[in-house]
């Protein structure tokens, strides 16, 4: 399915490029080719016919200079750009721009020459206005709006000099067509100048405001599509990288879940009933817990690595391995084990991983109802068989593990006595800091109340009930931190 989506994305991008990039790159050149041939070929035919028919051009002094220049520019530009269009290239950009400028300038010169030398003044005005209106807009598209403005100024000047040359009060006597009810009033050159001048002014304003926009759009479209293509390439690279990281995280997650205590290990403790769960916020969590039984003693570790993800999962695995090794000593002491574990973590995290992660870590040992606790972590919630609730703080039992090279001078311990039916809840801050849609945290108070409410259930059912209540509290809000819960009940 993902392969099909990627293929579809590439097809859409290719289609967008075909629809937008190629036309936007070629539209100016195609417009130039059309202009070159639509003017150059008729002029060539007209001149050939005129020479064959009359033996010479109509105005040899003017036409033998103007027309060869016009034809050489128009046809050379047209054939050059047409050749590159057929080949699928755009030719030399500087040469194409030069041809564009020469085309515009030559048409302006032809217009000036034609108007100023034509004895039919009405036809001259019509020619000048019509060509100017078209060329002002075309100039704005092919070049830019400032070039269109300059062309318009030249057209105004051409019309003005023509009008002043014959006099602004020169009057045309207009003949009414047959059947027209009354004679047409005479029109002065000034009236023609005002009317056609307004038309050219409108053309200049339109070209100045709109043709520049069109030209800029034609320039921008290739860059926009190029950005889209780059974004698509980057997205594909990220998808590949995410797939690779996802595969790595899946392996790490399996390793993490594999080293957690199995149910048979939890049931191996002769004096305690133990229920546990861990819910990572991402593929690999930073929470840690372990339960080890050695003869008639049970050792428990619970902690929380700062942040979560792969690196935190690696630190958690380090702690799990080190904890097991340290408990192989004949008479392991919690304070000594915690100090050694810290030294090992500090060297690995700060030295090899080049990281600043650290963790809260609390170690417990149970033997015949005596529970020794050392290390700083979350509070320990104790419910007596009678229903009395006790909350014990571990803040003074040490500092974060992996923060300093030696923390032995900060480690303290405390002892709790538990009787048959007494229960202890160990947890990480992901449980108490879980938020609902209103941004309110689950809190230690609510956690203790839920623990108390479900205390009569089997220990694993208590863990499941607390976890379910936290999920209900979140009401769809994403889990931002790992959740670990352990319930210990003395048999």
N, C-alpha and C positions, 0 to 999 in steps of 0.2 A: 504493500500500500504506500509506504514512504517513497519507494522507488518511482511509483507512478506519479506521486505528487511532485517529486523533483523534476521528472521528465516534463510534466505539464507546466511547471514553473519556467523551465528552460524554453519550452515551445512558445509560451506567452511572451517571454522576453525577446525571443527571436522575431516573433510576429510584430511586437512593438517597435523593434529596431527596423524591421523591413518597412513598416508603415510610416515611421516618423523620421528616422535618421537619414535614410537614403534620399527620400523626397526633399527633406529640409536642406540637405547638402547640395542637391542638384537643382532646386527650383530656380535659384537666381541664374545659374548657368543656362538652364533651359529657357528662361525668360529672355536672356541675352541672345541666345541662338535664334529664337522666334523673331526678335526684333531685327537682328542682323539680316535674316533672309526675307522677312516680310517687307523690309524697306529696300534692302540691297538688290534682290532679284527684280522687283518691278522697275526700279530705277535703271537697272542694266537693260531690261527689255525696252523701256521707254527710249533710252538713248540710242540703242541699236536701231529701233524702228525709225526714230527721228533722223538719224544719219542716213539710213537707206532711203528714206522718203524725200528728205530735203537736201541731202548731200552734206549737211553740217548740223550742228546743234543750234537750237533756237537763239541762244545768246552765247556765241563762241567765246567772247572775252570773259564771261563768268563761268559758263558751264564746263569748258575744257579744264578749268582749275578745280571747280567745286565737285563735279561728279566723279572724276578719277580718285580724288581723295576720299570721298564718301564710299565709293565702291571698294577701294582697296582695304579700308578699315572694316567695313561691314562684312565683306565676303571672307577676308582673312580670319576675322574673329569668329564668324559663323562656322567655317570649315574646321578651324582649330578646335573649337569647343565641341562640335559635333563628333569629330574624330575621337576625342577623349571620352565622350559620353558613350559611344559605341563600344569602346574598349573597357568601359566600366571604371574609368579614373576621372579625376577632376582637373587634370593638367596642372601647370605651374600656377600657384595662387596669385603670385605677383603679376604674371602675364595676363591672367584672366581679369584681374582688377584693372590693369592698364587698358585692356580692350573695352571694359565697361565704361571707364572714364572717357576714352576716345569716342565711343559710340554716343554717349550723352552730349559731349562737347560738339561733335560733328553735326548731330541733329539740330543743336541750337544754332550753329553757324549756317546750316542749310535753311533753317527757318528764317533767320535774319536776312539772308541773301534773297530768298524767294519773296519775302514780304516787301523788302525795300525796293526790289527791282520790278515788281509786278505793277502794271498800269491799272489793273482792276482793283480799286481800293477795297471794295466790299469783299471780294474774294480773298484779298490779302489779310484782312481782319479775320475772316472766317478761318483761313488756314492757320494763322498764328494762334488764335484762341483754341481751336480744336487740338492742334498738335501740342500746345503748351499744357492744356488740361490733362491730356494723356501722359505726357512726358514728366510732368511734375510728380505725379503719383508713381510712375515707373521708376523715376530717379530715386524717390524715397525708399522704394522696396529694394532696388538693386544696389544702391549705395547707402545713403542715410538721409534723415530728414533735413539736415543742414544743407546737403547737396540739393535737395528738392527746393529748399528756400532760395538758394542761389539761382537755380534754374528759373524759378518764378520771378525773381527780381530782373533777370535778363529778359524774360518774356514781357514784363511790364515796360521795361526800357524800350524794347523793340517796338511795341505798340505805341508808346508815347512819342518816339521820334518819327514814326510813320504819320501819326496824327498831326503833329506840329509841322511836319514838312509840307503838308498840303493845307494846313490851316484848320483849326478846330471849328471854325464856323462854316466850313465847306458843307454844302447842302446836297443831299441825295433827293432827287425827285422820284418818288415811288409811284409806280403805275399799278392801279388796282386791276385785279383779274376781271375778266368779262363776267358780267352779271353781278358784280359787287355793287352795293347800293349807293355808295358815295365815294368820292376820291380819297386816296390815302394822303395824310399830311406829310409834308417833307420832313426828312430826318437829317440832323447835322452830324458831323464826325464826332462831336462831343458826346452826343447821345449814344453812339456806338461804343465810344471809349468807356463811358460810365457803365453801360450794360455788360459788355464783355469783360471790363475790368473787375466788376463784381463777381462774375463767374470765375475768373482766374483767381481772385482773392479767396473765394470759397475753396477752390481746388488746392491752393497753397495751404490753407488752414487744415483741410482734411489730410493732405499729404504730411504736413508737419506733425499732426497729432496721431495719425493712424498708420501711415506707411512706415514710420520709424518703429512703431510697435510691431508691425508685421515683420520687418527686417530683423528686429531684435529677437522675436520669437523664433525665426528661422535659425538664428545663431544659437539660441539657448537650447532648442530641442535636442541637438546632438549631445550637448553637455549633460542635459537632464537624463537622457537615456543612458549615457556613459556612467553617470552616477548610479542609476538603477542597476546597470550591469555590474558595477563594482560592488554595490550592496548585495546583489544576488550571489556574486562570487564569495564575498565575505560570509554571507549566510551559509552557503554550502560548506565553507571551511569550518565554520563554527559547528555545523551539524556533524561533520566528520569528527571534529575534536570532541564534541559532546558524546557521540557514540563511543569513541575510544575511552573517554573518562567514565561513561556509564558502564562499560564493560569492566573497567578497573574497579569501580565502586561496587559492582555486583560481586566481584571476587572478594573484595575486602569485607563486604557485608556478610558473605557466607563464612569467611574466616572468623569474623567477630561473633556471629551467632554460634559457630561451632565451639568456641572456647568458653561460652557461658555454661554455667552448671546445668547438667541434665536433671530431669525429674528424679531419676534413680539416685543421683548424688544428694539431692535435697532430702530424699526419704531415708538416706543412709544414717542420718543423725538419730541416735537413740533417744536423746532427751528433748529434742525440739521438733516441732512441726514447722516447716518452712514453705512459704509460698512466695513466688517472685515473678516479675515481668519487667521488660525493658522495651520502650517504644521510641525508636530514634526519630528525630525531627527531619533528618535527611537520610540518604542511603546508608551512611555510616555515622553512628552517633559517638559522642564523647563521654557518655555515662559509662560507669564501671561498677560491676558488682561480682563477687565471687564467694562461694561457700566451700570450705574444705574441712573435712572431718579427720582428726588424727587421734586414734584411740578413743578416749571418752571426752575429748575436747573438740569444740567446733570453732573454727576461725572464719570470720566474715569480714569482707572488705566492701566498702561502698564509697564511690567518689564521682566527681564530675570534672572533666577536662574543659577548660575554657574553650568556647566556640564548639562547633561540631563539623562534621565532614571527614574527609579521608585522613588528614593530619591528626585530628583529635582521635580518630579510631586507631591510628598507629600508636599514639601515646597510651591509649587504653590497653592495647595488646602488650605493650612493654610492662605496664603495671601488673597485668595478670600473670605474665611470665615470671617477673621478679618476685611477686608475692608467693607464688608456689615454691620457688627455689629457696626463699628465706625460711619458709616453714619446714624445710627439710632438716633444719638444725635440731639437735636432740631436745633442747628445752627453749624453743623460740620465745623471746620477749617482744611484746608489741612495740614498745618504745624503741628498742634497738632495731627491729625490723622496719619501722617507719623511717628512722633516720637513714638506714642503709638504702632503702628504696628511693628516698629523696635524692641521695648522692648519685645513684645510678641514673635516675631520670634527668637530673640537672646536666650531667655530662652528655647524655644522648640528645636532649632537646636543645640545649644552648650550644653544644659543640657540633654534633653531626647534623642535626636537622636545621641548625641556624634559625631557630624559632624561639618565640617568647612565651609559648603556652605553658600553663601550669594547671594545677588542679586541687580541688578540695578532696581530702581523703581521710576516711575514718576507718580504723581497724577495731574489730571486736573479737573477744574470745569468751566463749561460754563453757563453763565447767560446773556441773552440779548446782545450777541455779545462780552461780556467780557470773556476772557479765562485766568484763573489763573493757573499757573504751578509751582509745587515744586517737588524736588527730582531729583537725578542724573540718567540719562538714555541716550539713543541715542539722536541725534539732532532732532529738530522739523522742518519739511519742510512745509512752508506756501506758497501757490500760491494765489495771489490776483485775483480777477475777471478779471482784466486787463491783466493778464498773467505775472505779476511781481513775481519773485521768491525770497523768503526770507528763510534763514536757521538760526535757533536759537539754540544756544548751551545750554545744561542743566548741563554742567560740574560743574558750581559754585552753583548749587541749592541743593547740599547735597552730601552724600557719600553713599557707598554701604550699603544696609539694611541688618541687621543681623551680621555685622562685629564687631560693638561695642554695648555695652549695652545701651548707651545713645548717640544719634546723634542730639539731639535737637539744640545744639549750631552750627551745620554745615548746618542746613536747611535754605534755602533761597527760594524766589519765584519771578516770573516775570509775567507780564500781557501783553496779546496780545489783540488787538481790531480787530474783524473780521466783515466784512459787508456781505450782501447777495451775494452769489456766491463765496466767499472766501473759500479756502479748506486747510485742514491740513492733513499731512501724518505722522502717528506715526508708528514706525517699531522697530524690534529688529535686533541685529547685524548678525543674520543668513542670512538676506537679503543682506546686504552690503558685507559680507565676503564669500558668495557663490563663489566657484572657478570653472573656466573652465578647460579643459584638459591641458592647458598651465600653470596652477597654478595662473592665474590672477584673482583678486577679482572683484566682481560685482561693488562695490564702491558706495559711497554716490552720486557722480556726476552722474553716470549712473542711479541710482535710481531716482534722481530728474528729469533727462531728460525724463525718462519713465513716471513719474508722470505728468510732464508738457505736454507730447505728448498726453496723454489720458484724460486730465482734463475735456473735454467736455462730456464724457460718464457719465452714472449713477454711483454713488459711488461704488456699488458692482461690476460693470463691470470694474471700474478702478482697484480695488483690484485684480480682476481676471486677468486683462491684465498685471499688474506688476508681479504677481506670474508666469504667463506663460512666461514672458520675462526672469525671473530668471532661470526657468527650461531650457529654450532654451539656455541660456548662459552656463549652466552647461554641456550640451551636454553629458549626461550620467554619469557625475562624481557624486558619492554618496553625499547625503546631510549630512554634518558633524555637523550642528547646526540647531536648530529649527528656523522657519521663522514665524513671526507674522506681519501682516499689518493691519492698521486701517486708513480709510479715513473719515474725518469729513467735511461736507460742510454746511455752514449756508444757511438756506432756504431763 
